Amino acid sequence: MSQRPLWQPDPYAAASSHMQVFWRKVEKRRGRRFADYNQFHHWSVALRGQFWSDLWDYCGVLGEKGDAPLIEPDGMLSAQWFPDAHLNFARNLLRNRGDGEALVFRGEDVVRRSVSHDELYAQVAQCAAAMRKVGVTEGDRVAAYMPTLPETVVVMLAAASMGAIFSALAPDCSVEDVSECFGQIQPRLLFVADSCLHEGKTQSALERVVEIAGRLPDLLGVVVVPYVQSDAKEMDAARAAIPKVCSWADHLAPYAAVTQIDFVELPFSFPLYITFSHGISGALKCIAHGAGGTLLQHLKEHQLHCDIRAGDRLFFSANCSQAIWYWLVSALGSGATLMLYDGSPFGRSENALWDYAEGEHFTHFGAPLDYFETLLKRGIKPVHTHDLNHLRSLMTIESNLTEEISNYVYRNIKQTLWLNAVSGCPDTLSCFLLGNPLEPVWYADVQYKALGMGVAVFDQTGRAVIGDEGELVCTESFPSMPVMIWNDPDGSRYRQAYFRHFPNIWSRGTRGRETLRGCIMGCGK
């Protein structure tokens, strides 16, 4: 294995990175000096209340922070993050205005759209007004059975603006899966797309929607969003079968004159999202995520660990059932333009995503590891076919990045890319391990411990180990711990899911190995 780094940061870029600027601000504010990243990370965990408070200020979170960032009388399960804080998640994501692009969307090579910041704000304002009129109130659930359309983002932001709890599943989920998941949280509104797209072929989704809606007795209405196939006859059939169904246009039309959003300021840990996981046991968990913890974690990960800056164009191949979709959408709060995509990553061309990256000047490109494995097997070499001059970082969401894939990236995509393998826990919508823009990328040492996260590898006795494989754990509380598991009134399922292996130590059955550089290699489950 080569001892030369795969990538080294440009000194000028590193000096102006969010990580470096934040680091220096912390040193000045706290009167400290950190010799290296490991020292900085140690401080961020040992004095995590200071760290997260400083991060709030650095990222300019809109809201009232309160005085105490953390009250933790008896270990992780007793932690109360920012107990006096109030904020609104949507307000923080909609802070940018103007005619610059907020969202760019492609449905393979069939549908192309873009939405400006002003247009996004206006659509969220209208959608929120429509939700209120229907009867949605604070704490109600709003569900989307949708592709990664711009409207999915609009619905999420509208729900968040008023304190409703958003939950989404992708159209590739079966009727049974959707009914099981949404049946447990009983949404008041359901948003659906009229059709699906895959490899250039379209298929109506309305028959499935009729069946799903029939299993959700608490629905106040169903809103149908047009995508690639709008069939008037099928829409008429849906109207006949589903009480209170309407089109997206009819949902918004009465509120076309609404131009302002009435953001509801909510406690830091007020539920924002519900996601779904079957976990190791196989039993469905409906996991509620707090607004403040999700916002702070994503701002930290985007700005410090991915160096996303205002005006960057961020892409990650994901659907709405995956935790990474929620991570992607939060980048609006860091000033990024979201590059959305629906359909097969190879579309009707094996270069579908690279055509998109070149045409829209991606700065950050993310995809699962198996996408890059497929590129390697097919012999696809974007370095010879596409102009990727704007692309600075390539990300994957798997932790066990092989030397073969690392070599492929630098030889066949772009030699000067920062390879950033992010890895974490979908149940927290956040990452335990990410890149560091100040350090080289080495074989097997791609991932660093995330700031503010007490990440370690434990052996079976609960002892931290270096060099040996063990359980990947988090030893200290963090803001994006789920606020609850839905329908778990005594918290027993929560404790069993995350704290059954080691007392007051977060674990979820993921394996890892810490290296001498302080990086961690993932080893699966």
LOGU-874689 format. One record per residue (C-alpha): residue in one letter; residue number from 1; y, z, x. Coordinates in Angstrom, 2 decimals, decimal comma, always signed. Each point is the difference from the previous one (the first is absolute). Example, Ala and Ser with C-alpha at 12.3 -4.5 7.8 and 13.67 -1.06 7.14 Angstrom:
<rs>
 res   n       v       w       u
   A   1   -4,50   +7,80  +12,30
   S   2   +3,44   -0,66   +1,37
</rs>
This chain:
<rs>
 res   n       v       w       u
   M   1   +0,00   +0,00   +0,00
   S   2   +3,40   -1,00   +1,38
   Q   3   +2,32   +2,75   +1,25
   R   4   +3,07   -2,12   -0,67
   P   5   +1,86   +0,59   -3,26
   L   6   -0,26   -2,63   -2,69
   W   7   +3,71   +0,35   -0,76
   Q   8   +2,98   +1,80   +1,42
   P   9   +3,22   +0,71   -1,90
   D  10   +3,14   -1,83   +1,00
   P  11   +2,28   +2,68   +1,51
   Y  12   +3,04   -1,07   -2,04
   A  13   -1,99   -0,12   -3,25
   A  14   -1,56   +3,39   +0,73
   A  15   +3,38   +1,60   +0,74
   S  16   +1,40   -1,19   -3,32
   S  17   -3,13   +0,75   -2,04
   H  18   +0,10   +2,48   -2,84
   M  19   -2,47   +2,19   +1,88
   Q  20   +2,20   +0,28   +3,08
   V  21   +3,24   +0,49   -1,95
   F  22   -1,56   +2,70   -2,18
   W  23   -1,56   +1,68   +3,05
   R  24   +3,39   +0,28   +1,72
   K  25   +1,70   +1,28   -3,16
   V  26   -2,63   +2,73   -0,34
   E  27   +0,44   +1,02   +3,64
   K  28   +3,74   +0,30   -0,49
   R  29   -0,20   +1,84   -3,31
   R  30   -2,75   +2,41   +1,08
   G  31   +1,04   +0,49   +3,61
   R  32   -3,38   -1,14   +1,36
   R  33   -1,40   -2,56   +2,42
   F  34   -3,31   -1,75   -0,51
   A  35   -1,65   -1,44   +3,11
   D  36   -2,28   -2,37   -1,90
   Y  37   -1,29   -0,94   -3,44
   N  38   -2,71   +2,67   +0,05
   Q  39   +2,66   +2,70   +0,42
   F  40   +2,12   -1,53   -2,76
   H  41   -3,03   -0,13   -2,28
   H  42   -0,92   +3,62   +0,78
   W  43   +3,49   +1,16   -0,98
   S  44   -0,09   -2,08   -3,21
   V  45   -3,13   +1,87   -1,10
   A  46   +0,71   +3,49   +1,33
   L  47   +3,51   -0,01   -1,53
   R  48   -0,77   -2,46   -2,76
   G  49   +2,61   +1,44   -2,34
   Q  50   +2,69   -0,96   +2,53
   F  51   -1,60   -3,40   +0,57
   W  52   -0,16   -1,02   -3,65
   S  53   +3,50   +1,33   -0,65
   D  54   +1,37   -2,00   +2,94
   L  55   -1,87   -3,07   -1,25
   W  56   +1,55   +0,37   -3,46
   D  57   +3,46   -0,07   +1,61
   Y  58   -0,77   -2,84   +2,40
   C  59   -1,34   -2,25   -2,76
   G  60   +2,91   +0,84   -2,30
   V  61   -2,14   +1,08   -2,94
   L  62   +2,05   -0,03   -3,20
   G  63   -0,38   +3,36   -1,71
   E  64   +0,56   +3,73   +0,37
   K  65   -2,11   +1,36   +2,87
   G  66   +0,43   +3,70   -0,68
   D  67   -0,12   +2,72   +2,64
   A  68   -3,68   +0,58   +0,85
   P  69   -2,08   -3,04   +1,02
   L  70   -3,29   +1,93   -0,13
   I  71   -1,36   +3,21   -1,50
   E  72   -3,61   +0,63   +1,04
   P  73   -1,12   +3,60   -0,46
   D  74   -3,74   -0,53   +0,32
   G  75   -1,09   -3,27   +1,62
   M  76   -0,07   -3,61   -1,12
   L  77   -0,88   +0,55   -3,65
   S  78   +3,00   +2,31   -0,44
   A  79   +2,52   -2,43   +1,51
   Q  80   +3,12   -0,80   -2,02
   W  81   +2,01   -2,83   +1,54
   F  82   +3,75   -0,11   -0,73
   P  83   -0,39   +2,35   -2,99
   D  84   +3,71   -0,21   -0,90
   A  85   +0,38   -3,77   +0,53
   H  86   +0,70   -2,56   -2,73
   L  87   -0,08   -3,78   +0,39
   N  88   -0,95   -3,23   -1,69
   F  89   -2,45   -2,28   +1,77
   A  90   +1,24   -3,21   -1,62
   R  91   +3,62   +0,72   +0,89
   N  92   -0,99   +0,20   +3,66
   L  93   -1,78   -3,36   -0,16
   L  94   +2,82   -1,72   -1,88
   R  95   +2,83   +1,10   +2,29
   N  96   +0,64   -3,54   +1,28
   R  97   +1,95   -2,42   -2,15
   G  98   +1,21   -3,58   +0,36
   D  99   -1,48   -3,49   -0,08
   G 100   -2,31   +0,52   +2,98
   E 101   -3,72   -0,30   -0,70
   A 102   -1,77   +3,19   -1,04
   L 103   -3,31   -1,65   -0,97
   V 104   -1,61   -3,29   +0,95
   F 105   -3,20   -0,97   -1,80
   R 106   -2,67   -2,61   +0,40
   G 107   -3,03   -0,49   -2,21
   E 108   -2,00   -1,96   +2,57
   D 109   +1,80   -3,37   +0,16
   V 110   +0,40   -0,21   -3,78
   V 111   +2,86   +2,42   -0,77
   R 112   +3,10   +0,68   +2,11
   R 113   +2,75   +2,43   -1,04
   S 114   +2,62   +2,28   +1,48
   V 115   +2,02   +2,88   -1,45
   S 116   +3,32   +1,21   +1,42
   H 117   +0,99   +3,65   +0,24
   D 118   +2,43   -0,42   -2,89
   E 119   -2,62   -1,75   -2,12
   L 120   -2,55   +2,71   +0,76
   Y 121   +2,44   +2,75   -0,99
   A 122   +0,88   -1,79   -3,24
   Q 123   -3,65   -0,54   -0,96
   V 124   -0,84   +3,64   +0,70
   A 125   +2,98   +1,10   -2,12
   Q 126   -1,14   -2,16   -2,92
   C 127   -3,66   +0,99   +0,31
   A 128   +0,84   +3,72   +0,12
   A 129   +2,21   -0,33   -3,09
   A 130   -2,83   -1,77   -1,81
   M 131   -2,49   +2,70   +1,00
   R 132   +2,27   +2,72   -1,36
   K 133   +0,43   -1,86   -3,28
   V 134   -3,77   -0,28   -0,43
   G 135   -0,28   +3,76   +0,45
   V 136   -1,02   +0,52   +3,64
   T 137   +1,29   +3,32   +1,33
   E 138   -0,15   +2,06   +3,18
   G 139   -3,59   +0,68   +1,05
   D 140   -1,52   -2,79   -2,11
   R 141   -2,29   -2,44   +1,76
   V 142   +0,85   -3,70   +0,33
   A 143   -2,86   -2,25   +1,11
   A 144   -0,13   -3,50   +1,44
   Y 145   -3,05   -2,24   +0,03
   M 146   +1,76   -2,54   +2,12
   P 147   -0,02   -2,19   +3,10
   T 148   +2,60   +0,68   +2,71
   L 149   +2,73   -1,68   -2,02
   P 150   +3,71   +0,88   +0,29
   E 151   -0,28   +1,36   -3,56
   T 152   -2,52   +2,57   +1,21
   V 153   +2,63   +1,37   +2,37
   V 154   +2,58   -0,04   -2,83
   V 155   -2,28   +1,98   -2,32
   M 156   -0,75   +2,58   +2,70
   L 157   +3,70   +0,51   +0,78
   A 158   +0,93   +0,18   -3,68
   A 159   -2,65   +2,67   -0,60
   A 160   +1,09   +1,97   +3,09
   S 161   +3,66   -0,17   -0,99
   M 162   -0,68   +2,02   -3,15
   G 163   -2,74   +2,33   +1,23
   A 164   -2,97   -1,84   -1,49
   I 165   -3,14   -0,12   +2,16
   F 166   -1,13   -3,45   +1,12
   S 167   -3,56   -1,17   +0,57
   A 168   -1,33   -3,47   +0,82
   L 169   -3,26   -1,89   +0,26
   A 170   -0,53   -3,57   +1,14
   P 171   -1,41   -2,74   -2,28
   D 172   -3,25   -0,13   +2,00
   C 173   -0,92   +3,39   -1,49
   S 174   -2,48   -0,24   -2,85
   V 175   +0,66   +1,04   -3,57
   E 176   -2,29   +2,99   +0,51
   D 177   +1,78   +1,12   +3,18
   V 178   +3,46   -0,37   -1,55
   S 179   -1,08   +1,81   -3,15
   E 180   -1,49   +2,86   +2,04
   C 181   +3,09   +0,43   +2,17
   F 182   +2,74   -0,49   -2,56
   G 183   -2,06   +1,82   -2,62
   Q 184   +0,32   +3,22   +1,99
   I 185   +3,79   -0,16   +0,30
   Q 186   +0,74   -1,50   -3,47
   P 187   +3,05   -2,18   +0,69
   R 188   +2,72   -0,46   -2,61
   L 189   +0,84   -3,55   +1,11
   L 190   -2,25   -2,65   +1,52
   F 191   +1,38   -3,01   +1,89
   V 192   -2,33   -2,94   +0,60
   A 193   +0,15   -3,54   +1,35
   D 194   -1,13   -2,78   -2,28
   S 195   -2,10   -1,66   +2,71
   C 196   -1,53   +0,29   +3,48
   L 197   +0,04   -2,34   +2,99
   H 198   -2,64   -0,46   +2,69
   E 199   -0,50   -2,95   +2,33
   G 200   +2,22   -2,17   -2,15
   K 201   -1,89   +0,73   -3,22
   T 202   +1,53   +1,87   -2,92
   Q 203   -1,74   +2,13   -2,58
   S 204   +1,35   +1,69   -3,10
   A 205   +0,00   +3,81   +0,08
   L 206   +0,90   +0,60   -3,64
   E 207   -3,56   +0,37   -1,32
   R 208   -0,59   +2,88   +2,40
   V 209   +3,37   +1,50   -0,92
   V 210   -0,93   +0,06   -3,68
   E 211   -3,17   +1,96   +0,82
   I 212   +1,78   +2,41   +2,35
   A 213   +2,84   +0,70   -2,43
   G 214   -2,52   +0,83   -2,68
   R 215   -1,31   +2,83   +2,17
   L 216   +3,41   +1,61   +0,63
   P 217   +0,97   +1,73   -3,26
   D 218   +3,28   +1,50   +1,25
   L 219   +1,67   -3,33   +0,73
   L 220   +3,43   -0,57   -1,48
   G 221   -0,09   -3,65   +1,00
   V 222   -1,34   -2,76   +2,26
   V 223   +2,34   -2,34   +1,88
   V 224   -1,34   -3,39   +1,17
   V 225   +1,57   -1,52   +3,13
   P 226   -0,27   -3,81   +0,45
   Y 227   -1,54   -1,18   +3,25
   V 228   -1,69   -3,35   +0,55
   Q 229   -1,50   -0,70   -3,42
   S 230   +1,84   +0,75   -3,20
   D 231   -2,12   -0,97   -3,00
   A 232   +1,79   +0,38   -3,35
   K 233   -3,27   +0,13   -1,93
   E 234   -1,40   +2,78   +2,17
   M 235   +3,26   +1,92   -0,29
   D 236   -0,17   -0,35   -3,80
   A 237   -3,58   +1,31   +0,10
   A 238   +1,12   +2,93   +2,12
   R 239   +2,80   +0,78   -2,47
   A 240   -2,54   +0,04   -2,80
   A 241   -2,43   +2,26   +1,86
   I 242   +2,38   +2,45   +1,73
   P 243   +2,53   +2,04   -1,96
   K 244   +3,51   -0,05   +1,48
   V 245   -0,56   -2,73   +2,59
   C 246   +2,94   -2,05   +1,26
   S 247   +0,92   -2,39   +2,79
   W 248   +1,96   +1,02   +3,09
   A 249   +2,97   -2,04   -1,20
   D 250   -0,02   +1,69   -3,41
   H 251   -0,34   +3,40   +1,65
   L 252   +3,19   -0,49   +2,04
   A 253   +2,10   -2,23   -2,29
   P 254   +1,65   +2,72   -2,15
   Y 255   +1,26   +1,69   +3,18
   A 256   +1,47   -3,00   +1,81
   A 257   +3,41   +1,67   -0,01
   V 258   -1,27   +3,16   +1,72
   T 259   +1,34   +0,09   +3,56
   Q 260   -0,43   +3,63   +1,12
   I 261   -3,04   +2,17   +0,54
   D 262   -0,01   +3,60   -1,20
   F 263   -1,90   +1,51   +2,94
   V 264   -1,61   +3,36   -0,81
   E 265   +0,18   +2,44   +2,93
   L 266   -3,37   +1,77   +0,23
   P 267   -1,61   +2,73   +2,12
   F 268   -1,36   -1,11   +3,38
   S 269   -3,66   +0,31   -1,07
   F 270   +0,36   -1,53   -3,47
   P 271   -2,83   -2,54   -0,48
   L 272   +0,95   -3,59   +0,78
   Y 273   -3,33   -1,88   +0,14
   I 274   -3,60   +0,45   -1,05
   T 275   -2,58   -1,84   +2,10
   F 276   -3,77   -0,05   -0,30
   S 277   -2,82   +0,80   +2,38
   H 278   -3,70   +0,53   -0,40
   G 279   -0,22   +1,64   +3,41
   I 280   -3,23   +1,09   +1,62
   S 281   -1,40   +1,71   -3,08
   G 282   +0,40   -3,08   -2,20
   A 283   +1,84   +1,90   -2,72
   L 284   +3,34   -1,57   -0,98
   K 285   +3,07   +1,86   +1,20
   C 286   +3,40   -0,73   -1,56
   I 287   +2,35   +1,06   +2,79
   A 288   +3,63   +0,89   -0,76
   H 289   +2,52   -0,60   +2,81
   G 290   +3,40   +1,68   +0,17
   A 291   +3,19   -2,04   +0,19
   G 292   +1,64   +1,84   +2,89
   G 293   -3,03   +0,17   +2,26
   T 294   -0,82   -3,66   -0,55
   L 295   +3,59   -1,03   +0,74
   L 296   +0,36   +2,06   +3,18
   Q 297   -3,37   -1,02   +1,40
   H 298   +0,62   -3,69   -0,61
   L 299   +3,52   +0,11   +1,45
   K 300   -1,42   +1,68   +3,10
   E 301   -2,86   -2,45   +0,36
   H 302   +2,11   -3,09   -0,62
   Q 303   +2,97   +0,94   +2,16
   L 304   -1,42   +2,14   +2,81
   H 305   -3,53   -1,34   +0,38
   C 306   +0,47   -3,64   -1,06
   D 307   +3,66   -0,38   +1,02
   I 308   +0,88   -1,74   -3,26
   R 309   +3,73   -0,65   -0,10
   A 310   +2,41   -1,22   -2,65
   G 311   -0,52   -3,72   -0,55
   D 312   -3,60   -0,06   +1,28
   R 313   -2,56   -1,94   -2,03
   L 314   -3,17   +2,00   -0,53
   F 315   -3,32   -1,42   -1,16
   F 316   -3,27   +1,80   -0,59
   S 317   -2,98   -1,65   -1,65
   A 318   -0,91   +2,42   -2,79
   N 319   -0,49   +0,25   -3,74
   C 320   +1,26   +2,61   -2,43
   S 321   -3,22   +2,01   +0,06
   Q 322   +0,49   +0,79   +3,68
   A 323   +2,06   +2,78   +1,54
   I 324   +1,65   -2,47   +2,37
   W 325   +1,79   -1,69   -2,93
   Y 326   +1,89   +3,22   -0,71
   W 327   +0,77   +0,30   +3,72
   L 328   +1,33   -3,56   +0,07
   V 329   +2,30   +0,46   -3,00
   S 330   +1,64   +3,07   +1,54
   A 331   +1,41   -2,19   +2,78
   L 332   +2,82   -0,92   -2,37
   G 333   +1,36   +3,44   +0,89
   S 334   +0,27   -1,05   +3,65
   G 335   +1,87   -3,20   -0,85
   A 336   -2,94   -2,38   +0,43
   T 337   -0,73   -3,08   -2,09
   L 338   -3,48   +0,21   -1,52
   M 339   -2,16   -3,08   +0,49
   L 340   -2,44   +0,08   -2,93
   Y 341   -3,12   -2,15   -0,30
   D 342   -2,68   -0,42   -2,65
   G 343   -3,28   -1,87   +0,22
   S 344   -2,48   -0,75   +2,74
   P 345   +1,40   +0,60   +3,51
   F 346   -1,33   -3,44   +0,82
   G 347   +1,24   -1,54   -3,26
   R 348   -0,74   -3,69   +0,00
   S 349   +0,62   -0,02   +3,76
   E 350   -1,35   +2,22   +2,75
   N 351   +3,57   +0,22   +1,31
   A 352   +1,48   +1,16   -3,32
   L 353   +1,42   +3,28   +1,32
   W 354   +1,24   -1,54   +3,26
   D 355   +1,78   -2,74   -1,93
   Y 356   +1,65   +2,79   -2,00
   A 357   +0,85   +1,97   +3,16
   E 358   +1,57   -3,02   +1,69
   G 359   +1,90   -1,21   -3,06
   E 360   +1,44   +3,41   -0,89
   H 361   +0,57   +1,34   +3,53
   F 362   -2,18   +3,10   -0,21
   T 363   +0,90   +2,74   +2,47
   H 364   -3,03   +2,17   -0,81
   F 365   -3,40   -1,39   -1,04
   G 366   -2,77   +2,31   -1,24
   A 367   -3,53   -0,62   -1,22
   P 368   -3,39   +1,75   -0,06
   L 369   -2,15   -0,26   +3,10
   D 370   -2,51   -2,28   -1,72
   Y 371   +2,73   -2,63   -0,43
   F 372   +0,42   -0,25   +3,77
   E 373   -3,77   +0,00   +0,46
   T 374   -0,17   -3,02   -2,31
   L 375   +2,75   -1,75   +1,96
   L 376   -1,99   +0,58   +3,17
   K 377   -3,24   -1,33   -1,50
   R 378   +1,72   -3,12   -1,34
   G 379   +1,77   -0,69   +3,27
   I 380   +3,47   +0,06   -1,59
   K 381   +2,75   +0,13   +2,62
   P 382   +3,48   +0,38   -1,50
   V 383   +1,53   +0,07   +3,50
   H 384   -0,62   -3,77   +0,17
   T 385   +0,91   -0,91   -3,58
   H 386   +2,86   +2,23   -1,15
   D 387   +3,43   +1,09   +1,16
   L 388   -0,16   +3,81   -0,08
   N 389   +3,14   +0,64   +2,00
   H 390   +1,29   +2,59   -2,50
   L 391   -3,25   +1,98   -0,09
   R 392   +0,28   +3,28   +1,98
   S 393   -2,92   +2,07   -1,23
   L 394   -3,50   -0,58   -1,27
   M 395   -1,65   +2,82   -1,94
   T 396   -3,48   +0,75   -1,19
   I 397   -1,14   +2,87   -2,18
   E 398   -3,26   +0,72   +1,78
   S 399   -0,38   +2,51   +2,79
   N 400   -3,05   -1,41   +1,81
   L 401   +1,83   -2,94   +1,60
   T 402   -2,36   -1,74   +2,41
   E 403   +0,80   -1,52   +3,38
   E 404   -1,12   -3,37   -1,36
   I 405   +2,58   +0,08   -2,83
   S 406   +2,71   +1,30   +2,34
   N 407   -0,64   -2,89   +2,36
   Y 408   +0,02   -2,45   -2,90
   V 409   +3,40   +1,21   -1,20
   Y 410   +1,70   -0,33   +3,39
   R 411   -1,63   -3,29   +0,94
   N 412   +0,05   -1,82   -3,32
   I 413   +2,85   +1,41   -2,10
   K 414   +2,83   +1,08   +2,31
   Q 415   +0,05   +1,50   +3,48
   T 416   +3,10   +2,15   -0,50
   L 417   -1,05   +1,68   -3,27
   W 418   -0,02   +3,75   -0,39
   L 419   -3,49   +0,70   -1,38
   N 420   +0,26   +3,00   -2,33
   A 421   -3,24   +1,26   -1,53
   V 422   +0,99   +2,39   -2,79
   S 423   -2,65   +2,29   -1,41
   G 424   +0,05   +2,92   -2,33
   C 425   -1,20   +1,44   -3,25
   P 426   +0,46   -2,01   -3,20
   D 427   -0,11   +3,28   -1,90
   T 428   +3,34   +0,93   +1,60
   L 429   +1,56   -3,50   -0,13
   S 430   +0,88   +0,59   +3,65
   C 431   -1,22   -0,45   +3,55
   F 432   -1,45   +2,47   +2,46
   L 433   +0,06   -2,51   +2,86
   L 434   +2,53   -2,74   +0,75
   G 435   +1,68   -1,89   +2,78
   N 436   +2,73   +1,23   +2,31
   P 437   +2,71   -2,55   +0,91
   L 438   +0,79   +1,88   +3,24
   E 439   -3,48   -0,22   +1,55
   P 440   -2,26   -2,83   +1,21
   V 441   -2,96   -1,16   -2,04
   W 442   -3,30   +0,50   +1,81
   Y 443   -3,55   -0,98   -0,86
   A 444   -1,38   +2,72   -2,28
   D 445   +3,29   +1,93   +0,21
   V 446   +1,95   -1,78   -2,71
   Q 447   +0,66   +2,97   -2,26
   Y 448   +2,11   +3,09   +0,51
   K 449   +0,09   +3,18   -2,06
   A 450   +2,65   -0,34   -2,67
   L 451   +3,03   +2,22   +0,41
   G 452   -0,08   +3,08   -2,19
   M 453   -3,76   -0,28   -0,46
   G 454   -2,30   +2,53   +1,69
   V 455   -2,72   -2,57   +0,68
   A 456   -3,04   +1,07   +2,01
   V 457   -3,71   -0,71   +0,40
   F 458   -2,32   +2,93   -0,78
   D 459   -3,65   +0,48   +0,85
   Q 460   -2,39   +1,59   -2,51
   T 461   +1,10   +3,52   +0,95
   G 462   +3,68   -0,73   -0,71
   R 463   +1,00   -0,26   +3,66
   A 464   +2,45   -2,71   +1,12
   V 465   -1,66   -2,43   +2,43
   I 466   +1,21   -2,80   +2,28
   G 467   -2,28   -2,85   +1,04
   D 468   -2,71   +0,74   -2,55
   E 469   -0,36   -1,36   -3,50
   G 470   +0,71   +2,41   -2,82
   E 471   +1,71   +0,56   -3,33
   L 472   +3,60   -1,27   -0,28
   V 473   +2,04   +2,84   -1,48
   C 474   +3,55   +1,16   -0,60
   T 475   +0,55   +3,61   +1,02
   E 476   +3,42   +0,62   -1,58
   S 477   +1,58   -0,73   -3,36
   F 478   +1,96   -3,22   -0,56
   P 479   +2,30   -1,18   -2,80
   S 480   -2,21   -2,77   -1,38
   M 481   -3,01   +2,15   -0,80
   P 482   -0,92   -0,92   -3,59
   V 483   +1,71   +2,27   -2,48
   M 484   -3,14   +0,16   -2,16
   I 485   -3,11   -1,75   -1,20
   W 486   +0,51   -0,97   -3,62
   N 487   -2,13   +1,99   -2,46
   D 488   -0,77   +2,67   +2,62
   P 489   +1,72   +3,05   -1,53
   D 490   -1,39   +2,62   +2,37
   G 491   +0,29   -2,13   +3,16
   S 492   -3,72   +0,26   +0,78
   R 493   -0,49   -3,76   +0,40
   Y 494   +3,05   -0,16   +2,27
   R 495   -1,37   +2,72   +2,28
   Q 496   -3,46   -1,54   -0,01
   A 497   +1,34   -3,46   +0,86
   Y 498   +2,20   +0,96   +2,93
   F 499   -0,75   +3,54   +1,22
   R 500   -3,76   +0,47   -0,30
   H 501   -0,83   -0,54   +3,69
   F 502   +2,47   +2,31   +1,75
   P 503   +2,10   +2,83   -1,51
   N 504   +3,65   -1,04   -0,45
   I 505   -0,60   -3,24   +1,93
   W 506   +0,39   -3,39   -1,67
   S 507   -3,00   -2,32   +0,44
   R 508   -1,45   -2,92   -1,92
   G 509   -3,13   -1,08   +1,83
   T 510   +1,61   -2,40   +2,49
   R 511   -1,25   -0,09   +3,59
   G 512   +2,03   -0,47   +3,17
   R 513   +0,18   +0,51   +3,75
   E 514   +3,09   +1,22   +1,87
   T 515   +0,67   -1,62   +3,38
   L 516   +1,59   +1,48   +3,10
   R 517   +3,29   -1,74   -0,83
   G 518   +0,17   +1,94   -3,26
   C 519   -0,85   -3,06   -2,10
   I 520   -2,82   +0,00   -2,53
   M 521   -2,67   -2,63   -0,59
   G 522   -1,42   -0,23   -3,49
   C 523   -3,79   +0,13   -0,34
   G 524   -0,43   -0,64   -3,72
   K 525   -1,46   +2,48   -2,48
</rs>
